[in-house]
Amino acid sequence: MTTIIPGIRQGLILLCTLLLAACAVSPTGRQQLLMMSPQQLNSMGEQAFAQLVRTKPVVRGGPATAYVECVTRAVTSMVPGRWRVALLQDPSANAFALPGGNIGVNTGIFQVARNQDQLAAVIAHEVAHVLSNHHNERASQQMAVQGGLAAAGAVGGGDLSPSTMQALGLGAQYGILLPYGRTQEAEADVVGLDLMARAGFDPRQSIALWQNMSRAGGARPPEFLSTHPAHGTRIQGLQSSTGRAMNVFQQAQARGIRPDCDRLR
């Protein structure tokens, strides 16, 4: 029988206590593990954003910047907090939002987001990741996996071979972290649809956006080995959620919420 020395026992007890205390619920009712404070996340987000803008030129002024700022203001006016956006000179069709309120939009996004509603779908999706605590969840998963692997090594007397530790690491990645990544993406789609609809953007355009993405994306890895759902899977999920989002959109329209950012392009 394996004997757990007192220090290791205390570490395992502490790890279990932290895991139990960190249980939370996402905006869609999904159980989450959140072990970091908002202050820690905001600090990490600020540092990450500062590093990114050092590596990519920021487009300052001009119609494109005004257009992105207009769409971002409309989307983030629906949620609490102070949000800032930077248009980054980068040909890849990408965008991100970080804890702390920083949003980055690459110039390459215009290749696939061809009107204000499609750009709103991108920005709302990224903001939804923040609202859904996905950064906290991913970091907490990493912390839990690392703590679990360390405990496994200690319980085994610290003599686990490198190949065994590698196998444990791969199992943690593909068995825990990767499926959560796809779940988080699907959740951000649902939360983002509601957000863009409340801001007065047509949620049907999110489907057109991902159809554009699919045509521009080229070859992709198998869905099992990707942290993002396959384009077809994502489009199906959006189609199934569009009905409710359309009701929200029509209510926003009835209240006179009608963004007019395309005029700035």
C-alpha positions in Angstrom: 0.0 0.0 0.0 1.3 3.5 -0.9 1.9 5.7 2.1 1.2 9.4 1.7 3.6 11.5 3.8 2.1 14.2 5.9 3.2 17.1 3.7 1.8 15.5 0.6 -1.5 14.7 2.5 -1.8 18.3 3.5 -1.2 19.4 -0.1 -3.8 17.1 -1.4 -6.3 18.3 1.2 -5.6 21.9 0.3 -6.0 21.2 -3.4 -9.3 19.5 -2.9 -10.5 22.4 -0.7 -9.5 24.9 -3.3 -11.3 23.0 -6.0 -14.5 22.8 -4.0 -14.4 26.4 -3.1 -13.8 27.5 -6.7 -17.0 26.0 -8.1 -19.1 28.5 -10.0 -21.8 28.7 -12.7 -21.4 30.2 -16.2 -24.0 32.5 -17.8 -25.5 29.4 -19.6 -25.7 27.4 -16.3 -22.6 25.3 -16.9 -20.4 24.4 -13.8 -17.0 26.1 -13.8 -13.8 26.0 -11.8 -12.7 29.6 -11.0 -9.7 29.8 -8.8 -8.4 33.3 -9.6 -9.6 36.7 -8.3 -10.9 39.4 -10.7 -7.9 41.6 -9.6 -5.4 38.9 -10.6 -7.2 38.4 -14.0 -7.3 42.1 -14.7 -3.7 42.4 -14.0 -2.8 39.5 -16.3 -5.0 41.0 -19.0 -3.4 44.4 -18.8 0.1 42.8 -19.0 -0.9 40.6 -22.0 -2.4 43.6 -23.8 0.7 45.7 -23.2 2.9 42.9 -24.6 0.6 42.5 -27.7 0.6 46.2 -28.6 4.4 46.2 -28.4 4.6 43.5 -31.1 1.9 44.8 -33.4 1.5 48.4 -34.8 -1.7 50.1 -33.6 -3.7 51.9 -36.3 -4.4 55.3 -34.9 -7.1 57.5 -36.4 -8.7 57.2 -39.8 -12.0 55.6 -41.0 -11.2 52.0 -40.1 -10.4 52.9 -36.5 -13.5 55.0 -36.1 -15.6 52.2 -37.6 -14.1 49.6 -35.1 -14.6 52.0 -32.2 -18.2 52.6 -33.2 -19.1 48.9 -33.3 -17.2 48.3 -30.0 -19.0 51.1 -28.2 -22.3 49.8 -29.3 -21.6 46.3 -28.2 -20.0 47.1 -24.8 -22.7 49.7 -24.0 -24.7 46.6 -23.1 -22.4 45.3 -20.4 -20.7 46.8 -17.3 -17.2 48.0 -17.1 -14.9 50.3 -19.1 -13.8 48.8 -22.4 -11.1 50.0 -24.8 -10.4 48.8 -28.3 -7.2 49.0 -30.5 -7.1 48.3 -34.2 -3.9 46.3 -34.8 -2.1 46.1 -38.1 -2.1 42.4 -38.6 -3.3 40.5 -41.7 -4.8 37.5 -39.8 -8.6 37.5 -39.4 -8.7 37.6 -35.6 -9.8 39.6 -32.6 -9.6 39.2 -28.8 -10.9 40.6 -25.5 -9.0 40.4 -22.2 -9.9 40.8 -18.6 -9.5 44.4 -17.6 -11.5 45.7 -20.6 -9.0 45.7 -23.5 -10.1 44.6 -26.9 -7.9 44.0 -29.9 -9.1 43.8 -33.5 -6.8 42.8 -36.4 -7.1 44.6 -39.7 -7.3 41.2 -41.3 -10.8 40.7 -39.8 -12.2 43.0 -42.5 -11.6 40.1 -45.0 -14.4 38.1 -43.4 -16.4 40.6 -41.3 -17.9 42.6 -44.2 -20.4 44.8 -42.5 -21.1 46.2 -39.0 -23.2 43.3 -37.9 -20.6 40.7 -38.8 -17.9 42.8 -37.0 -20.2 43.1 -34.0 -20.6 39.3 -34.0 -16.8 39.0 -33.7 -16.4 41.6 -31.0 -19.5 40.3 -29.0 -18.1 36.8 -29.1 -14.7 37.9 -27.7 -16.4 40.0 -25.0 -18.5 37.0 -24.2 -15.4 35.0 -23.3 -14.6 37.7 -20.7 -18.2 37.9 -19.4 -18.3 34.1 -19.1 -15.0 34.0 -17.1 -13.3 31.7 -19.6 -9.9 33.1 -19.0 -10.3 32.3 -15.3 -11.6 28.9 -16.1 -8.7 28.0 -18.4 -6.1 29.3 -16.0 -7.8 27.4 -13.2 -7.9 24.2 -15.2 -4.1 24.6 -15.8 -3.5 25.1 -12.1 -5.7 22.1 -11.2 -4.0 19.8 -13.8 -0.5 20.9 -12.7 -1.5 20.3 -9.0 -2.9 16.9 -9.9 0.2 15.8 -11.8 2.4 17.0 -9.0 0.4 15.0 -6.5 0.5 12.0 -8.7 4.3 12.2 -8.8 4.5 12.6 -5.0 2.1 9.7 -4.3 4.2 7.5 -6.6 7.3 8.3 -4.6 8.5 10.8 -7.1 9.8 8.1 -9.4 7.4 8.5 -12.3 9.3 8.2 -15.6 9.4 11.1 -18.1 7.3 9.0 -20.5 4.7 8.4 -17.9 4.6 12.1 -16.9 4.3 13.0 -20.6 1.4 10.6 -21.0 -0.3 12.1 -18.0 0.2 15.6 -19.4 -1.3 14.6 -22.8 -4.2 12.9 -21.1 -4.9 16.1 -19.1 -4.7 18.2 -22.2 -6.9 16.2 -24.4 -9.2 14.8 -21.7 -9.8 18.0 -19.8 -8.5 21.2 -21.3 -9.3 20.7 -25.0 -12.9 19.7 -24.6 -13.5 22.7 -22.3 -11.9 24.9 -25.0 -14.6 23.8 -27.5 -17.3 24.1 -24.9 -16.1 27.7 -24.1 -16.2 28.6 -27.7 -19.7 27.3 -28.2 -20.8 29.1 -25.0 -19.2 32.4 -26.2 -21.2 32.0 -29.4 -24.5 31.8 -27.5 -23.7 34.6 -25.1 -22.2 36.7 -27.9 -25.4 36.3 -30.0 -27.5 37.7 -27.2 -25.1 40.5 -26.6 -25.0 41.7 -30.2 -28.8 41.4 -30.5 -29.3 43.6 -27.4 -26.9 46.1 -29.0 -29.1 46.3 -32.1 -27.0 44.1 -34.5 -28.6 41.4 -36.6 -27.7 38.0 -35.1 -28.3 36.3 -38.5 -25.1 37.9 -39.7 -23.1 35.8 -37.3 -23.9 32.8 -39.5 -22.8 34.7 -42.6 -19.6 35.7 -40.8 -18.7 32.0 -40.1 -19.6 31.1 -43.6 -17.0 33.7 -44.8 -14.6 32.3 -42.2 -15.1 28.8 -43.6 -14.4 29.9 -47.2 -11.3 31.7 -46.1 -10.0 29.2 -43.6 -8.6 26.5 -45.8 -7.5 23.2 -44.2 -8.2 22.7 -40.5 -7.1 20.0 -38.1 -9.7 17.3 -37.0 -12.2 18.8 -34.6 -11.1 16.4 -31.8 -7.6 18.0 -31.9 -8.8 21.6 -32.1 -9.8 24.0 -29.3 -12.4 25.6 -31.7 -15.4 23.8 -33.1 -15.3 23.0 -36.8 -16.9 25.7 -38.9 -19.9 23.4 -39.8 -20.5 22.6 -36.1 -20.3 26.2 -35.1 -22.7 27.3 -37.9 -25.2 24.7 -36.8 -25.0 25.9 -33.2 -25.5 29.5 -34.2 -28.5 28.5 -36.4 -30.1 26.7 -33.5 -29.7 29.8 -31.2 -30.7 32.5 -33.7 -34.4 32.3 -33.1 -34.2 33.5 -29.5 -31.5 36.1 -30.5 -33.8 37.4 -33.2 -36.5 38.1 -30.6 -34.0 40.1 -28.6 -32.9 41.9 -31.7 -36.4 42.9 -32.7 -37.1 44.2 -29.2 -33.9 46.3 -29.4 -35.1 47.7 -32.8 -38.5 48.5 -31.3 -36.7 50.5 -28.6 -34.8 52.5 -31.3 -31.5 50.8 -30.8 -30.1 51.0 -34.3 -26.3 51.4 -34.6 -25.1 53.1 -37.8 -21.4 52.4 -38.0 -21.2 51.3 -41.6 -21.4 55.0 -42.6 -17.9 55.4 -41.1 -16.2 52.9 -43.4 
